């Protein structure tokens, strides 16, 4: 129960940070508030690293999204599939981003990261 209250408070803090709440909320707007976190689409990541989308899917172990945490620099990189192909609808993209935002905000990854 204590963790549930903490999670609800974190969500409330995000809502309070918005000048105006319009639904559906795009989780990308919250990533700008996190100094040590960057988001990038799979397509951009593939282009920068000269690899295929399939390679990114394999790296992330997901066709939707993933979060990488670098313990030495205390930085996050959230990757997500921005393509609307193969039934990856806008709602699914938002859900994936919100899910990854949860990992970052609730600090799940530093607990399991290895230096």
N, C-alpha and C positions, 0 to 999 in steps of 0.2 A: 504493500500500500504506500509506503514512503516514496518509492520510485515513481509510482503513478502520479502522486502529487507534484513531484519534481518535474516530470514530463509535462504535465498540464501547465505548470508555471512557465516552463521554457516556451511553450506554444503561445501563451498569453504575452510573454515578452516580445515575441516576434510580431504579434498582432499590434501591440502598443507602438512598435517602431514604425508602423505604416502611417503615412499622413492621412490616408483614406483607405478603407477596406472595400474592395470590389471583388465579388466572386465570379468565376473561380480565381483564386490567388495563384499567381505564377511563382513557384518556389525560388526561381532564379533571383528574384529581387532580394531575398534574404542572404544569399551567398556574398553579396557585396559588403555586408556588415561584418563578415568574418575575415579578419586580417590575414590569417595564415591558410586560407583556402581559395582554391581556384577551380572553376568548372570549365569543362571543355567537351565539345561533342566528339563522338567517336570519329566522325568524318574528319574533323580538324586534327585530331590526334594521329589518325592514319596518314594524313597528308604530311604533317610535320616529321613523322618517323618513317616515311617512305615504306609503308606497309599496307596490306589489304584490310578491309573491314573484317574479313574472316580472322585475320591475325589479332585484331583488337578484341573480337568476341572471345577468342581463345585466351588471350591475355587476361581479360576481365572475368572469364568464366561465366559470362552472361551476355545475352543479346540486348539487355535493357540498360544496365548501368553498373558502376562499381565505384568504390572509393579506395584510394591508396593513401596510406599515411607513412610519411618518412619520419621515423623516430629521431634521427640525428638532427634534422632541421625543424622538427615540430611543424610540418606543413602537410596539407591535404591536397590531393588532386581528385576531383570528382569527374568521372567520365560518364557520358550518357548518350544513348542512341537517339538522335534528333530526327531520324528518318520516320516518315509515317507509312512506310512500306510494311508489308506482312502484318497488318492489323496493329501496328504500333501507333495507336491513335493518340491525339493530344492529351487526353485524360490519363493514359498510361504513362506518357512522358512526364506529366506533372507528378503522378504518383511516385515514379522512380526517383525523380529529383527530391521530392519530399522525404522519401525513405532514406536516401543518401544524406540529406541534410540532417536527418535524425541521428545517423551514425556520427556525424561531425559534431553536432551540438551537444549530444549526450556523451561525447568522448568515449565511444565504444572501442575504437581502434587503438588508442594508446595503451589500453589494458592488455591487449593481446599482441601488440607489436614487439618485434625483436630487434635489438640494435644491430 
